[in-house]
Amino acid sequence: MELFSYISIEERVAERHRLRLIRALLLQAFYSIRSERQLMEQMAFNLLYRWFVELGPDERVWDASTFSKNRDWLFEADGGHRV
């Protein structure tokens, strides 16, 4: 049994996987952004936010409805509990 893995997490999680949206939700919580729509507006011009969620400076931000569509999936997954 090996103790270390040399495969990065980036290689393990698909580029368009839903779990990557969690980074954006962390930004929303850390900076007290009231809605996903407002978060996407700020993500459009804030390079720090783009860097944190691994969006390039020229990539389009997600549509705010993406969060609504994936929220149920996130809470139904194992380990996801509503507070």
C-alpha positions in Angstrom: 0.0 0.0 0.0 1.4 3.4 -1.0 1.3 6.3 1.4 1.5 9.1 -1.2 -0.4 9.8 -4.4 1.3 11.6 -7.3 -2.0 12.3 -9.2 -3.3 15.8 -8.6 -6.8 16.5 -7.5 -7.2 18.5 -10.7 -6.7 15.3 -12.7 -9.2 13.4 -10.5 -12.1 15.8 -10.7 -13.5 16.6 -14.1 -13.2 20.2 -15.3 -17.0 20.7 -15.5 -17.9 18.7 -12.4 -20.5 20.1 -10.0 -18.1 20.0 -7.1 -16.1 22.9 -8.6 -19.1 25.2 -7.8 -18.4 24.7 -4.1 -15.5 27.1 -4.4 -17.8 29.8 -5.6 -20.2 29.1 -2.7 -17.3 29.5 -0.3 -16.6 32.9 -1.7 -20.3 33.8 -1.3 -20.1 32.8 2.4 -16.8 34.4 3.1 -17.7 37.8 1.6 -21.4 37.8 2.6 -22.7 38.0 -1.0 -26.4 37.9 -0.8 -27.3 35.9 -3.9 -25.8 33.8 -6.6 -26.8 36.4 -9.2 -24.8 39.0 -7.3 -21.9 36.6 -7.0 -21.8 36.0 -10.7 -21.9 39.8 -11.3 -18.8 40.2 -9.0 -17.1 37.2 -10.6 -17.4 38.9 -14.0 -14.8 41.5 -13.0 -13.0 40.4 -9.8 -9.8 38.6 -10.8 -9.3 37.2 -7.3 -12.6 35.5 -7.4 -11.9 34.1 -10.9 -8.5 32.8 -9.7 -10.1 31.1 -6.6 -12.7 29.2 -8.7 -10.1 28.5 -11.4 -11.7 30.6 -14.2 -9.5 32.2 -16.7 -9.7 36.0 -17.2 -11.5 35.5 -20.6 -13.8 32.6 -19.7 -17.5 33.3 -19.2 -18.9 33.1 -15.7 -21.6 30.6 -15.0 -25.3 31.4 -15.1 -26.7 32.1 -11.7 -29.4 29.4 -12.3 -26.6 26.8 -12.3 -26.5 27.0 -8.6 -30.2 26.5 -8.2 -30.1 23.4 -10.5 -27.2 21.8 -8.6 -28.3 22.8 -5.0 -30.7 19.8 -4.7 -28.0 17.5 -6.0 -25.5 18.8 -3.5 -27.8 18.3 -0.5 -29.0 14.9 -1.6 -25.4 13.6 -2.0 -23.8 11.6 0.9 -22.6 13.9 3.5 -24.6 16.9 2.5 -26.9 18.0 5.3 -29.1 21.1 5.6 -28.5 23.2 8.7 
